[in-house]
């Protein structure tokens, strides 16, 4: 199981990204990660919509490049 996780989160030289990011559109987190998820930060809905639109655009660009 750990080997599979490592393969999915390793940055590949060809795609310059992780397979996990290309599938899910975000970097993986594990239970021991100390950062706080974006959803818990203080933001209004307009900021969240703009942030998500930028995320989806970047994901589409990276998928096309892969």
Secondary structure as GFF3:
##gff-version 3
##sequence-region A 1 66
A	DSSP	alpha_helix	2	9	.	.	.	ID=ss1
A	DSSP	alpha_helix	19	24	.	.	.	ID=ss2
A	DSSP	three_ten_helix	38	40	.	.	.	ID=ss3
A	DSSP	alpha_helix	45	65	.	.	.	ID=ss4
###
